[in-house]
């Protein structure tokens, strides 16, 4: 008898009736090789944990507080020149990203109205006319509250997933084991 998969639903095509494309010897024995799959998964997880420990996460302004200013320079400005000017103005930890031709996103610690105006005036004096396309600022209190709410949402979602899996496997002998 040929080693094949036969289905009456496929009987309309005689070529599929005796197809040998799916043979038992060609199928991967996932359960038998589960130890190796666990090892591979463990290596990937370990690599991710080491990467997180070394490089960390860079939280957005919503979680770490600060100000974000998007400006457009009419003259040609390089990212290095802009970073150097910001450092000379006292914003040594400012993050500068080019977002387009002449457009830059500048992220600094929280700026007051006067500090923002002084920064824009200093940039105009150094690089010529600029236009501000976006500015927003997040206080440390709002950032802490947002981070706390995000943590609560993650915890609630994890508990909800565990409860759903426990409910889905409720007829099994140990349903909670499948959820953890």
Secondary structure, DSSP 4 states (H G I P E B T S, - for coil): -------GGGTTSHHHHT--SS-GGGS--TTTTHHHHHHHHHHHHHHHHHHHHHH-----HHHH-EEEEEEEESS---HHHHHHHHHHTT-TT-EEEEEETTEEEEEES---HHHHHHHHHHHHHHH--EEEEEEEEE-HHHHHHHHHHHHHHHHHHHHHHHHHHHHHTTTSTTHHHHH-
